Each structure stands twice: as structure tokens, then as C-alpha cells.
Amino acid sequence: MQGLMQPTQLTINYLFDRAEKYHREKTIVTATATGRDRITYGEWAERTRRLGAAFEKLGISSTGRVATFAWNTQRHLELYFAAPCSGRVLHTLNIRLFPEQLTYIVNHAEDEVIFIDTSIYNLIEPLLSTFTTVKHLVFMNDGKGEVPASVPGFEVHEYESLIASVQPMQWPAIKDENQAASMCYTSGTTGNPKGVVYHHRSTYLHTMGTMMTDSVGVGESDIILPVVPMFHANSWGLAHAGVASGADLVMPGPDLSGPAVANLIVEEKVTVAAGVPTIWMAVLPELKGRDTSSLRCIPCGGSAVPKALSEAYREQTGLPILQAWGMTETSPIAAVCTLSKADRELPQEQQAELRTTVGLIAFGVEMRVVEPGTTTPQPWDGETSGELQASGAWIASTYYNDPRSGESFTEDGWLRTGDVAVVDPKGRIRLVDRTKDLIKSGGEWISSVDVENELMAHPKIAEAAVIGVPHPKWSERPLACVVVKPGENLTKEEVIEHLIPRLAKWQLPDDVVFIPEVPKTSVGKFSKKTLREEFADYKLPDA
């Protein structure tokens, strides 16, 4: 017997239509070089429809790839919806990728047009001659830089003039919810980035997941500040969920400094502010003594959230950081550490410890922790570790046109995340480390994340990363790379003394080096690969 429901396609167009019909007076604020621009959803919707018509004017093919090289702005949000709603595919370019990686992904995706913020044109200009499929460059003047009069080999357009030259279009019907909507390339892989292609259905369902209470709980009453870049895994779904729910949006533009983000939170009365740990480290001192009572949720991901950082926010703002986990391949939200009713009745110290986990797998996603190289589940005992694998409606099934897909997906179709995790009896996931970042010392594995969390609990330490370096007897031993807070002095002996009561003796770093800053990846994570290269020939004191 079949059900008798209507065969509605789950498309991004529906998210757009809700904002246009029911939330026309809600606002989008964009921080610019000269102030803050404000626009209503009604005005934004008309501009977005004009942008869709502009694609037609430019002759972008009906399923063509529309690339963006831009900050988080209202215009970027227009592109987020105009491309998929018109049947095309949005391709967000990570502005922090290495030049050769940008060339690769533009050509691999076969982008036909690139929309560029003028303030960062200098980053992409030297690469233009390497792009083989791009025909059009559309410049968005964001108050810095100028729109070039011409660029050899390309048709040049100015964004505002382009959308003013056409009339708003009606979206074509998307007849297949599995049609590609957007694509994003991974940034943490060895070799060329890998392309992940999201379809309308996965984005629709991920948006619903982001709006669930036990996730981020995005709703109409929210004022959302997505500090996480729009070129980083769909801006964690906040752009789509914000529009779908009719929440007000605050786009931070290019200035992601601690003072700038803090000012937006306080002055725009932000309720949800999302970013990576390095952002929140810089913002915390800027919030001291200011009114942050509007905040209800501070989602944080990209790398493990130090317990000390989360507790510092709880002490100063009354609100701990909400740790979430995901990756480009998971759209990205796959787990969120919201505490259960029973958890919230525990003493604060126990709650703080639970918040160092990534919590339960999100509704709509399945997970398993397995023995490496197998599909055999590990017990949920909070101790036995294994590779974390994921499956679900918004989890990638393969990479775009890439022979390396077999390395990252199991024979039964699950995503191999590359994370090592343990699961407790209640199903809470604790990430132990990335498989490539575990330190193999003798016959034991040392979690670099555990050591880093203990290091960053030291009041004089701003950042710390731990890597394995060669050792003639133990194969590898941990080396602590420490950044001291400005104005403070710290010795190796003080660092080790701090760790002795917190770690087993064999987990203690064999040495401590002091560095000016921890190198970061293009999405703000600690780049331990860079540190491993820098200290590849490092000689430990007892080696």
C-alpha cells in the first residue's frame, strides 16, 4: 500500500519563497568598510531575482557553475540563492587556498563566471590566466579596491549595474530535488582539494536539521551573526536556515577581528554567533563589561573547543560555547553538544566536561565507531576508540569527478571521516583526534587534542598545538608548540609542571617550544601539517 501524499520536491526555492512571502520586513545587516548597510528581505528577494535574470543575460548555461570569491555579505547571500533557485550551481571559492589549489578547483568545477569582492581582487588577479572555463568576471565593490575597466580574456561587469539592467525573474520549477545546488571543495586533504556537491534535497533537510531545538534551534526571533565564512561548508547552514526561518542576519564582511565581531554582537543584539575557536579567543576579552544578554547560543566548530575557552565564556557571559562537529562532506552539521535535561542537573564541573564532547549525532544522521580498516562497531563504553564514520541524508556519497573517492568511503557507502572517537553508553561522541594527528609512542596512542586542551587551560598560554616528532626508541614522542599570551613569561618547566597532575607520565610532552603563533589552515584550524614539516628534524632532549 502506498501513501497518498503530494509529491513535493524539497528545493532551496521553497526556503527563498518563505522569506519573500512571510518575512519581507526582516533585515539583513552588512558590515562594510564605511559602516553598516541595511536591507529588508523584501528588497533582498527582488535583487536576488534580478541576479537570476542577470545569469541569463550573461549566457550562463542552465546548469552552469557560478563561482564566488567573497566575504560574508548581503550580495554573497543573494548569490547563495540566485544560483540554485535559477537551476545553476553555486561554487564558493575559499579565498585562503593556495594559488595552485584555486586554479585546480576553478578548472575542475568548470566555473563559467566568478563574482569577486573588489577588496580581495588582488588575491585572484594573478591566477586569471590559468582559468580555462571562466568567461565573465563580476565585481562587487565593497568599499576597498576598484572595479577594473577591463581584464584581458574576460568580459567584465559591475554587480550593481548588472542587476539594475534586468527585471526580476520567476524561478524555473526544479523538477528533481536531487539536482545539484552548490559545491564546495575540501581544504584539509593531501594533494588537490576534493569536490563535494550538495543537492537541493540535502540542503533543504540540513536546513531543517539546523532549525531543530536540539541542534542550533534557528528561529524567526533570532539575530544571526555567521562569522564562519560563507565559503566554508555552507556557512554551517546558518545562511539557509536564517533565510528559511526569517531570522535577521548580520553579515560581518571582511573585518573578523575581535573588536569588530564583539561590536556587532553587542550593538546588533545578536542571539546566535558562530565561528571557529580562534575567533572566540580573540573576541572574549573585547566583551568584558559589555551587555551580551541577547546571546543565547555560540556555536563553535572546525577544531576541538578547549574546555578553558568554553568555561571562560560561561563565566563572563553566562553562556558556554556550544560545540558542534562536522565537515565539508557532512553539509556540515553532524553532531551538536546540547546537554540533556538530566545533564543540566549535574554540577557545573561535570557539565563542563560533557561540553568537551561533540554530543549526540544529529537527527537525520547515523554514526558508527569501528575498528580501523573494518566495519566492526566498537563498544559504547567511553573508552574504546575507533574511526568515526557517518551516513545520512546530507552526507556525501562520493567526491565530484575524483578517483580518490574510494579512499574516503566504505564498501557499504559510509563516509570515513578521518576522526578517531569514543562513544559513551549514552551515545555521546568524544573526538580523540584526527587519524593523522595521533601520536604513536611505543605501543600506545597519545591524543594530541587531550594534551592541547590541558595546555590551553594554563592562564599564560594563548594557543598550543601538539605534534609527534621522531624518537629512536619510542617511534614518536609529543612536542608541545606553545604561544604565550602577550606580556606573560613562561618556561618549559612551568608548562610541564602544569601538566603533571593532569596527564599520565607517558603522555607528557618530551619538550616544549615557544612559537609566535600556531599556523592555521584556510578555514582557521590548527595546521599541524605545517608544524610537522617545520619540526621534522627536531631533536628531542633524550633522543
C-alpha positions in Angstrom: 0.0 0.0 0.0 1.4 3.4 -1.0 0.9 6.7 0.9 -1.3 9.4 -0.7 0.8 12.5 0.0 1.6 15.1 -2.6 5.0 14.5 -4.5 6.5 17.8 -3.4 10.2 18.3 -4.3 12.4 19.5 -1.5 14.2 22.5 -3.0 16.0 25.6 -1.9 13.4 27.7 -3.8 11.0 26.9 -1.0 13.4 28.4 1.6 13.6 31.6 -0.6 9.8 31.8 -1.1 9.1 31.7 2.6 11.4 34.6 3.3 9.9 36.6 0.4 6.3 35.9 1.3 6.3 35.9 5.1 9.3 37.8 6.3 9.6 40.8 3.9 10.3 43.3 6.7 13.0 41.4 8.5 16.5 42.8 7.9 20.0 41.9 6.7 22.8 44.0 8.0 26.3 44.0 6.3 29.4 45.5 8.0 31.4 47.4 5.3 34.5 49.5 5.2 32.3 52.6 5.6 29.6 51.5 8.0 26.7 49.1 8.1 24.3 48.6 5.2 20.7 47.5 5.9 18.2 45.9 3.7 14.9 44.1 4.1 14.2 40.6 3.0 11.7 42.0 0.5 14.3 44.2 -1.1 16.9 41.4 -1.0 14.4 39.0 -2.7 13.9 41.3 -5.6 17.6 41.8 -6.0 18.1 38.1 -5.9 15.5 37.6 -8.7 17.3 40.2 -10.7 20.6 38.4 -10.2 19.0 35.2 -11.6 17.9 37.2 -14.6 21.5 38.5 -14.9 22.8 35.0 -15.3 20.5 34.7 -18.3 21.8 37.9 -19.8 25.4 36.7 -19.3 24.6 33.5 -21.1 25.5 31.3 -18.2 24.4 27.7 -19.1 21.3 26.4 -17.5 23.2 24.2 -15.1 26.4 26.3 -15.1 28.7 26.7 -12.1 28.6 30.2 -10.6 31.7 30.9 -8.5 32.1 33.4 -5.7 35.2 34.9 -4.2 33.8 37.0 -1.5 33.3 37.8 2.2 30.1 37.3 4.2 27.8 40.0 2.8 24.3 40.6 1.6 25.4 40.3 -2.0 27.0 36.9 -1.3 23.7 35.8 0.2 22.0 36.9 -3.0 24.3 34.6 -4.9 23.7 31.8 -2.4 20.1 31.7 -3.5 20.0 33.1 -7.1 22.3 30.3 -8.4 20.4 27.2 -7.2 17.0 28.8 -7.5 17.6 29.5 -11.1 18.8 25.9 -11.7 22.5 26.6 -11.6 25.2 25.5 -9.2 26.8 27.8 -6.6 30.6 27.2 -6.2 32.1 29.1 -3.2 35.8 29.6 -3.6 37.9 29.6 -0.4 39.8 32.9 -0.5 42.6 31.4 1.7 43.5 28.4 -0.5 47.0 28.2 -2.1 47.0 29.7 -5.7 47.6 26.3 -7.4 44.6 24.9 -5.4 42.4 27.8 -6.6 43.4 27.2 -10.2 42.6 23.5 -9.8 39.1 23.9 -8.3 38.0 26.6 -10.7 39.0 24.5 -13.7 37.8 21.2 -12.2 34.4 22.6 -11.4 34.3 24.3 -14.8 33.2 27.6 -13.4 31.7 30.0 -16.1 31.6 33.2 -14.0 33.3 34.5 -10.9 31.8 37.1 -8.6 34.6 39.0 -6.8 34.7 41.4 -3.9 37.0 44.3 -5.1 38.9 44.3 -1.7 40.3 40.8 -2.5 40.7 41.0 -6.3 44.5 41.2 -5.8 44.4 37.7 -4.4 42.9 36.2 -7.5 44.1 38.5 -10.2 47.5 36.7 -10.7 45.6 33.5 -11.4 43.1 34.6 -14.0 45.3 33.5 -16.9 45.2 29.9 -15.5 41.4 29.6 -15.6 40.3 27.7 -18.7 36.4 27.9 -18.5 35.7 31.3 -16.9 34.2 33.8 -19.3 32.8 36.5 -17.0 34.1 38.4 -14.0 31.6 40.3 -12.0 33.0 42.8 -9.5 31.2 43.7 -6.2 32.5 47.0 -4.9 32.8 46.6 -1.2 34.4 49.9 -0.4 38.1 48.9 -1.0 39.7 48.5 -4.3 38.3 49.4 -7.7 36.4 47.8 -10.5 38.8 47.4 -13.4 37.8 48.9 -16.7 38.8 45.7 -18.5 40.6 42.4 -17.9 42.2 40.7 -21.0 40.4 37.5 -21.9 37.2 38.1 -19.9 34.0 40.1 -20.0 34.0 42.5 -17.0 30.8 43.6 -15.2 29.9 45.7 -12.2 27.4 43.9 -9.9 25.0 46.8 -9.2 24.9 47.9 -12.8 24.4 44.3 -14.0 21.4 43.6 -11.8 19.9 47.0 -12.5 19.9 46.2 -16.2 17.4 43.4 -15.9 14.0 42.7 -14.5 13.3 40.2 -11.6 12.7 36.7 -12.9 10.4 33.9 -11.9 12.3 30.9 -10.9 12.0 27.8 -13.1 10.5 24.8 -11.5 13.2 22.5 -10.1 11.7 19.1 -11.1 14.2 16.9 -9.3 15.2 17.6 -5.7 18.4 15.6 -6.3 19.6 18.3 -8.8 22.9 19.9 -7.8 22.5 23.1 -5.9 26.0 24.0 -4.7 29.5 22.7 -4.4 32.4 23.2 -2.0 35.9 21.8 -2.1 37.6 20.3 0.9 40.7 22.2 2.3 42.4 19.7 4.6 43.4 17.0 2.1 46.8 16.0 0.8 47.0 16.9 -2.8 44.3 18.7 -4.7 41.1 19.6 -2.9 38.1 17.3 -3.3 34.7 18.5 -4.6 31.6 17.9 -2.6 28.3 18.5 -4.4 25.2 19.3 -2.4 21.7 18.8 -4.0 18.5 20.7 -3.2 17.2 17.9 -1.1 20.2 17.6 1.2 20.3 21.4 1.7 16.6 21.5 2.5 16.9 18.7 5.0 20.1 20.1 6.5 18.3 23.4 7.0 15.5 21.7 8.9 18.2 20.0 11.0 19.8 23.3 11.8 16.4 24.7 12.9 15.7 21.8 15.4 15.8 22.6 19.1 18.5 20.1 19.9 20.7 21.4 17.2 21.2 25.2 16.8 17.5 25.8 17.0 17.4 28.7 14.5 14.1 30.5 14.5 12.3 33.7 13.4 13.2 35.6 16.6 17.0 35.1 16.1 19.5 37.6 15.0 22.3 35.5 13.5 25.9 36.5 13.1 27.7 33.9 10.9 31.3 34.7 11.5 32.1 31.4 9.9 32.9 32.2 6.2 30.2 31.5 3.6 32.9 29.7 1.6 33.4 27.2 4.4 30.9 24.3 4.2 27.7 26.4 3.5 28.5 28.8 6.4 27.4 25.8 8.7 23.9 26.0 7.3 23.2 29.4 9.0 22.6 31.3 5.8 20.0 28.9 4.6 18.3 28.4 8.0 18.3 32.2 8.7 16.5 32.9 5.4 14.1 30.0 5.8 13.1 30.9 9.3 13.0 34.7 8.7 15.7 35.4 11.2 17.5 38.7 11.0 21.1 38.3 9.6 24.2 40.2 10.5 26.9 39.8 7.9 30.4 40.7 9.3 32.1 41.5 5.9 35.9 41.4 5.8 36.7 42.6 9.4 36.7 39.5 11.6 38.9 41.0 14.3 37.9 40.6 18.0 36.8 44.2 18.4 34.8 44.2 15.2 32.9 40.9 16.0 32.3 42.0 19.6 30.9 45.3 18.5 28.4 43.5 16.1 27.3 41.2 18.9 26.7 44.0 21.3 25.3 46.7 19.1 23.1 44.5 16.8 21.9 42.4 19.8 23.0 39.1 18.2 21.4 36.0 19.5 23.4 33.3 17.6 27.1 33.9 16.7 29.0 31.1 15.1 32.8 30.8 14.4 35.9 28.7 15.0 37.8 28.7 18.3 40.5 31.1 17.2 37.7 33.7 16.5 36.2 33.3 20.0 39.7 33.5 21.6 40.1 37.0 20.1 36.5 38.1 20.9 36.4 37.1 24.6 38.5 40.0 26.0 36.5 42.5 23.9 33.2 41.5 25.5 34.4 42.2 29.1 32.0 44.5 30.9 29.6 44.8 27.9 26.0 43.8 27.6 25.8 40.3 25.9 22.4 39.4 27.3 21.0 39.0 23.8 23.2 35.9 23.1 21.5 32.5 23.5 23.9 30.3 21.5 27.6 30.4 20.5 28.1 27.5 18.0 31.8 26.6 17.6 33.4 24.0 15.4 36.2 23.4 12.9 38.5 22.1 15.7 38.1 21.0 19.3 36.9 23.6 21.7 39.2 23.9 24.7 37.3 23.4 28.0 39.1 26.5 29.3 37.7 28.7 26.5 34.1 27.4 26.9 34.2 28.0 30.6 35.7 31.4 30.2 32.6 32.4 28.1 30.3 30.8 30.7 31.9 32.9 33.5 31.9 36.1 31.5 28.7 35.9 29.6 26.8 33.3 31.4 26.8 31.2 28.2 29.2 28.4 27.5 30.3 27.7 23.9 28.1 25.2 22.0 30.5 22.7 20.4 29.4 21.2 17.1 31.1 18.7 14.7 31.0 18.3 11.0 33.0 18.6 7.8 32.5 19.7 4.2 31.3 16.2 3.4 28.5 16.4 6.1 26.9 19.7 4.9 28.4 20.3 7.7 26.4 19.8 10.9 26.6 16.1 12.0 26.7 16.4 15.8 25.9 19.1 18.4 26.7 19.1 22.1 23.4 20.2 23.5 23.0 18.9 27.1 20.1 16.7 28.0 17.6 17.5 30.8 19.5 15.1 33.1 22.9 16.6 32.1 21.7 20.1 33.1 21.1 18.9 36.6 24.7 17.8 37.1 27.3 20.0 38.9 28.9 22.7 36.7 32.2 20.9 36.6 30.6 17.7 35.2 28.6 19.8 32.7 31.8 21.5 31.6 33.4 18.1 31.0 30.5 16.9 28.9 30.7 20.1 26.8 34.2 18.9 25.6 32.4 16.2 23.7 30.6 16.8 20.4 27.5 15.3 21.9 24.9 13.2 20.1 24.9 12.6 16.4 22.4 15.0 14.8 18.8 13.9 13.9 19.0 12.8 10.3 22.5 11.4 10.5 23.8 8.0 11.6 27.3 7.3 13.0 29.4 4.3 14.0 32.8 4.0 15.5 34.6 1.0 14.1 37.9 -0.9 14.3 40.3 0.7 11.8 40.0 -0.9 8.4 36.8 -2.7 9.2 33.1 -2.1 9.6 33.0 -3.8 13.0 31.4 -1.4 15.6 33.4 -0.7 18.8 31.6 -0.9 22.1 29.9 2.2 23.5 32.0 2.2 26.7 33.5 5.7 26.6 37.0 4.1 26.3 37.3 2.0 23.2 38.3 4.2 20.3 37.9 3.7 16.5 37.3 5.5 13.3 34.2 7.7 13.3 32.0 7.0 10.2 28.8 8.8 9.1 25.8 8.2 6.9 22.7 10.2 6.3 20.5 12.4 4.1 23.0 15.2 4.0 26.2 13.2 4.0 28.3 13.0 0.7 28.3 9.6 -1.1 31.3 10.3 -3.2 33.5 13.2 -4.5 32.9 15.1 -7.7 34.8 13.5 -10.6 37.6 12.3 -8.4 39.3 8.9 -8.5 40.3 9.2 -4.8 36.7 8.7 -3.6 37.4 5.1 -2.8 39.8 6.1 0.0 37.1 8.0 1.9 34.0 5.8 1.6 33.4 2.3 2.8 32.2 -0.5 0.6 28.7 -0.2 2.2 28.6 3.5 1.5 29.6 5.2 4.8 31.8 8.3 4.9 35.2 7.7 6.6 35.6 11.0 8.5 39.3 10.5 9.4 38.4 11.3 13.1 39.2 8.9 15.9 36.4 8.9 18.5 35.0 7.1 21.5 31.3 6.8 22.4 29.9 6.6 25.9 26.9 4.4 26.9 24.5 7.3 26.3 25.8 7.8 22.7 27.8 10.9 23.3 30.8 11.2 20.9 34.2 12.4 22.1 36.7 13.1 19.4 40.1 11.7 20.4 42.0 13.1 17.4 42.4 13.1 13.7 43.8 9.8 12.5 46.8 11.7 11.0 47.4 13.7 14.2 47.5 10.8 16.7 51.0 10.2 18.2 52.2 6.6 18.3 54.5 6.3 21.2 55.8 2.8 21.7 52.6 0.6 21.7 50.4 3.5 22.9 48.4 6.2 21.1 48.5 9.7 22.5 45.7 12.1 21.7 47.2 15.5 20.7 43.8 17.1 21.4 43.8 15.9 25.0 47.2 17.3 25.6 46.3 20.6 23.9 43.2 21.1 26.0 45.2 20.7 29.2 47.9 23.1 27.9 45.3 25.8 27.0 43.9 25.6 30.5 47.1 27.3 31.6 46.4 31.0 32.3 49.5 32.2 30.5 49.0 30.1 27.3 47.1 31.6 24.4 47.3 28.7 22.0 49.0 25.3 21.9 49.4 22.6 19.3 51.0 19.2 19.9 52.7 17.1 17.3 54.6 13.9 17.1 58.3 14.0 16.3 60.6 11.1 15.6 62.2 9.2 18.5 64.7 6.4 18.2 63.2 4.2 20.9 59.5 5.1 21.0 58.9 5.9 17.3 57.3 9.2 18.2 57.0 11.4 21.2 54.9 14.6 21.7 56.3 18.0 21.2 54.3 20.9 22.6 54.3 24.1 20.5 53.1 26.9 22.8 52.1 30.5 22.2 52.4 32.6 25.3 49.9 35.4 26.0 51.2 39.0 25.4 53.0 40.4 28.4 53.5 37.0 30.1 56.6 34.9 30.7 56.6 31.1 30.8 59.3 28.4 31.0 59.3 24.8 29.8 59.5 23.7 33.4 56.3 25.6 34.3 54.5 24.1 31.4 55.4 20.5 32.3 54.7 21.2 36.0 51.2 22.3 34.9 50.6 19.1 33.0 52.0 16.5 35.5 48.8 16.2 37.6 46.6 16.2 34.5 48.2 13.6 32.3 49.8 10.2 32.6 53.6 10.3 32.7 53.9 8.7 29.2 51.6 11.3 27.7 53.7 14.3 28.9 55.5 16.2 26.1 59.2 15.4 25.9 59.9 19.0 25.1 58.2 22.5 24.8 59.0 25.0 22.1 57.6 28.6 22.2 56.4 30.0 18.9 54.8 33.4 17.9 51.6 31.8 16.6 50.1 28.4 15.7 49.9 28.2 11.9 46.3 28.0 10.6 44.7 26.3 7.6 42.5 28.1 5.1 39.4 27.5 7.4 41.1 28.6 10.7 42.1 25.2 12.0 45.5 24.5 13.5 47.8 23.4 10.7 49.7 20.6 12.4 51.0 19.5 8.9 52.9 22.8 8.8 54.3 22.3 12.3 55.3 18.7 11.4 57.2 20.0 8.4 58.9 22.7 10.4 60.0 20.4 13.2 60.6 17.3 11.1 64.3 17.2 12.1 63.8 18.3 15.6 66.0 16.5 18.2 64.3 15.8 21.5 66.4 16.2 24.6 66.6 12.5 25.4 66.6 11.2 21.8 
